[in-house]
Amino acid sequence: LGANLQVTPMGMLYLFGGWLDFIVDGQRDGLGFAILLIAIMMIITVRSLRVGLWSMVPNLLPLLCLGGWVGLRYDAVDSDTLSIAAIAIGIGVDDTVHFLNRLRIEAGRTADPDEQVVRAWPSPAGRSS
């Protein structure tokens, strides 16, 4: 075939490989940007840097668990894993906002911080609060 032979990869599979890298990089950047914006919004919402940053712990814990599992089980993060991470952060933020709102309401009802948390915590199914 000679030394001047040139091979050019082509086809959909080759194109998908390049596109997938681009998609995963975009998802990773987007997830990091979303976490940063959520932290800023939580700080503004609760009007406290300390409480706002602490409120991010339950939001990031599922992501850390997912990242640890993927790191132990698989070689690399893919687009499916990043999609699951985006959904997890959304669910976590929703629950955190509801909890903090309820905690603020309970703080107006009682001065005892332990009682505030007990009242704000969602009750198990079948038990009235």
HELIX and SHEET records of a PDB file:
HELIX    1   1 MET A   12  VAL A   46  1                                  35    
HELIX    2   2 LEU A   49  TRP A   54  1                                   6    
HELIX    3   3 VAL A   57  ARG A   73  1                                  17    
HELIX    4   4 SER A   79  ARG A  109  1                                  31    
HELIX    5   5 PRO A  113  ALA A  120  1                                   8    
END                                                                             
